[in-house]
Amino acid sequence: MLTDQERADIAAAIAAAEQRTSGEIYCVLAAQSSDYRETPLAWAAGAALLAPALLLLAGVEVAAPAAVTGWTAAQAGAAAETAVRGALIGAVLLQALLFAAVGLLVAWRPVRLFLTTPGLKAERVRQRAQELFLSKGVHETAGRTGVLIYVSLAEHRVELVADEAVDGVVDPGAWDAVVADLVKELRLRRTAKGLIDAAARCGEILAARFPPGPQNPNELPNAVVELP
């Protein structure tokens, strides 16, 4: 996802930002936050369930055959029953074919991502960011001043998670511009530049509230973490 030079530039930007603050900045770059397995199933089921209604709206109706001269009542009833049974079997087969076809189409990654709702994408990216905030130990800094910048490329979404000390004094809206500018760079395929700028902006925000101490140890790695 990044070249060696880009990784080095991002790490240098984080180190430079942290020299001005006791806060810690941690960057994670993920190819995707979820596989969205439910998306193909949802679209396939929806297509299969809507097919009969769409056929009716198009004027395709299931009707018993008209009476034929010379048939007895029993013969006419049997013919009507057979026709209805055949129509029902045909409808079920159509639903099954639609379910399989739509499911296979939407299972293709680009289509699956396109058809996944923005709300679900946002939820999964946010959930993944919160998981990484804990699993990567961003919450374990001495002053509880860690900030996670999480980028999910497939969704073109960014989540910024701040630890409790930061969250208690920094207005959440202060991060909005950082996130918006980073997303803009992602859409332009300038991921490294976006992360470098975001690290510098986060450093400015943290420096205003958390100036560096006498020691100012580096508690979290500066290298960006890349997840497949």
Secondary structure, DSSP 8 states (H G I E B T S, - for coil): ---HHHHHHHHHHHHHHHTT-S-EEEEEEES-S---THHHHHHHHHHHHHHHHHHHHTT---------TT--HHHHHHHHHHHHHHHHHHHHHHHHHHHHHHHHHHHSHHHHHHHS-HHHHHHHHHHHHHHHHHHTTGGGSTTS-EEEEEEETTTTEEEEEE-HHHHHHS-GGGGHHHHHHHHHHHHTT-HHHHHHHHHHHHHHHHHHHS---SS----S--S-EEE-
